[in-house]
Amino acid sequence: MDSTQLIGWIFAIVFIGFFFLSLLWLRGRMIRLDRMLEEGDIELLDKAGIKTEILNHAPVGSQILPYTPYVAMTEIENESQN
């Protein structure tokens, strides 16, 4: 094995290691967020990187459905007038 192959293998191993470490970091963030939501931790509203403005503006009795797209409309169209 010459030096270029060795350098290539080192880069490949470092890249794969970095990839798996980033996956572990993201999983840790998800677990921490779930724990904070379950506990009702108020510090969640002040955490950097977490967008909460939609949750703050939801009317009382609203349900949050995960993975549901939100489309804001400024006017309600009345189909019966057409």
BALOBA-1460 file (C-alpha; in Angstrom, 3 decimals):
// residues 82
<rec num="1" residu="m" x="0.000" y="0.000" z="0.000"/>
<rec num="2" residu="d" x="1.533" y="3.280" z="-1.068"/>
<rec num="3" residu="s" x="1.158" y="6.630" z="0.689"/>
<rec num="4" residu="t" x="-1.723" y="7.912" z="-1.471"/>
<rec num="5" residu="q" x="-3.859" y="4.869" z="-0.664"/>
<rec num="6" residu="l" x="-3.038" y="5.255" z="3.023"/>
<rec num="7" residu="i" x="-4.066" y="8.922" z="2.956"/>
<rec num="8" residu="g" x="-7.272" y="7.989" z="1.120"/>
<rec num="9" residu="w" x="-8.155" y="5.350" z="3.729"/>
<rec num="10" residu="i" x="-7.445" y="7.804" z="6.549"/>
<rec num="11" residu="f" x="-9.763" y="10.387" z="4.965"/>
<rec num="12" residu="a" x="-12.457" y="7.749" z="4.451"/>
<rec num="13" residu="i" x="-12.253" y="6.563" z="8.067"/>
<rec num="14" residu="v" x="-12.323" y="10.128" z="9.389"/>
<rec num="15" residu="f" x="-15.328" y="10.986" z="7.195"/>
<rec num="16" residu="i" x="-17.275" y="7.888" z="8.275"/>
<rec num="17" residu="g" x="-16.419" y="8.579" z="11.931"/>
<rec num="18" residu="f" x="-17.532" y="12.200" z="11.612"/>
<rec num="19" residu="f" x="-20.777" y="11.092" z="9.946"/>
<rec num="20" residu="f" x="-21.663" y="8.668" z="12.753"/>
<rec num="21" residu="l" x="-20.709" y="11.167" z="15.452"/>
<rec num="22" residu="s" x="-22.995" y="13.761" z="13.877"/>
<rec num="23" residu="l" x="-25.828" y="11.207" z="13.815"/>
<rec num="24" residu="l" x="-25.281" y="10.505" z="17.519"/>
<rec num="25" residu="w" x="-25.275" y="14.234" z="18.268"/>
<rec num="26" residu="l" x="-28.558" y="14.735" z="16.393"/>
<rec num="27" residu="r" x="-30.116" y="11.764" z="18.179"/>
<rec num="28" residu="g" x="-29.071" y="13.253" z="21.522"/>
<rec num="29" residu="r" x="-30.736" y="16.547" z="20.604"/>
<rec num="30" residu="m" x="-33.948" y="14.720" z="19.685"/>
<rec num="31" residu="i" x="-33.950" y="12.799" z="22.965"/>
<rec num="32" residu="r" x="-33.322" y="16.001" z="24.944"/>
<rec num="33" residu="l" x="-36.133" y="17.824" z="23.103"/>
<rec num="34" residu="d" x="-38.568" y="14.964" z="23.722"/>
<rec num="35" residu="r" x="-37.636" y="14.923" z="27.408"/>
<rec num="36" residu="m" x="-38.141" y="18.689" z="27.696"/>
<rec num="37" residu="l" x="-41.538" y="18.439" z="25.993"/>
<rec num="38" residu="e" x="-42.651" y="15.613" z="28.277"/>
<rec num="39" residu="e" x="-41.583" y="17.532" z="31.386"/>
<rec num="40" residu="g" x="-43.144" y="20.801" z="30.153"/>
<rec num="41" residu="d" x="-39.830" y="22.594" z="30.612"/>
<rec num="42" residu="i" x="-40.363" y="26.346" z="30.126"/>
<rec num="43" residu="e" x="-36.693" y="26.817" z="29.123"/>
<rec num="44" residu="l" x="-37.635" y="25.203" z="25.817"/>
<rec num="45" residu="l" x="-39.067" y="28.530" z="24.666"/>
<rec num="46" residu="d" x="-35.704" y="30.259" z="25.136"/>
<rec num="47" residu="k" x="-33.448" y="27.603" z="23.559"/>
<rec num="48" residu="a" x="-31.496" y="28.773" z="20.539"/>
<rec num="49" residu="g" x="-32.245" y="26.885" z="17.354"/>
<rec num="50" residu="i" x="-35.803" y="25.872" z="18.299"/>
<rec num="51" residu="k" x="-38.564" y="27.750" z="16.512"/>
<rec num="52" residu="t" x="-41.564" y="28.227" z="18.777"/>
<rec num="53" residu="e" x="-43.486" y="31.099" z="17.202"/>
<rec num="54" residu="i" x="-46.084" y="28.798" z="15.626"/>
<rec num="55" residu="l" x="-46.714" y="27.061" z="18.928"/>
<rec num="56" residu="n" x="-47.071" y="30.393" z="20.697"/>
<rec num="57" residu="h" x="-49.734" y="31.621" z="18.291"/>
<rec num="58" residu="a" x="-51.902" y="28.495" z="18.294"/>
<rec num="59" residu="p" x="-55.446" y="29.014" z="19.624"/>
<rec num="60" residu="v" x="-56.533" y="27.296" z="22.836"/>
<rec num="61" residu="g" x="-57.535" y="23.696" z="22.181"/>
<rec num="62" residu="s" x="-55.329" y="23.339" z="19.093"/>
<rec num="63" residu="q" x="-53.678" y="20.041" z="18.364"/>
<rec num="64" residu="i" x="-50.157" y="19.775" z="16.992"/>
<rec num="65" residu="l" x="-49.937" y="17.100" z="14.301"/>
<rec num="66" residu="p" x="-46.359" y="16.114" z="13.513"/>
<rec num="67" residu="y" x="-45.212" y="16.132" z="9.890"/>
<rec num="68" residu="t" x="-48.282" y="18.089" z="8.754"/>
<rec num="69" residu="p" x="-47.602" y="21.018" z="6.412"/>
<rec num="70" residu="y" x="-48.961" y="24.376" z="7.559"/>
<rec num="71" residu="v" x="-50.393" y="26.776" z="5.002"/>
<rec num="72" residu="a" x="-51.333" y="30.248" z="6.211"/>
<rec num="73" residu="m" x="-54.166" y="31.981" z="4.359"/>
<rec num="74" residu="t" x="-54.949" y="35.650" z="4.844"/>
<rec num="75" residu="e" x="-58.552" y="35.375" z="3.628"/>
<rec num="76" residu="i" x="-61.140" y="32.634" z="3.815"/>
<rec num="77" residu="e" x="-62.600" y="31.864" z="0.426"/>
<rec num="78" residu="n" x="-66.348" y="31.334" z="0.339"/>
<rec num="79" residu="e" x="-67.141" y="28.762" z="-2.332"/>
<rec num="80" residu="s" x="-70.911" y="29.215" z="-2.075"/>
<rec num="81" residu="q" x="-70.731" y="32.738" z="-3.555"/>
<rec num="82" residu="n" x="-69.281" y="31.496" z="-6.876"/>
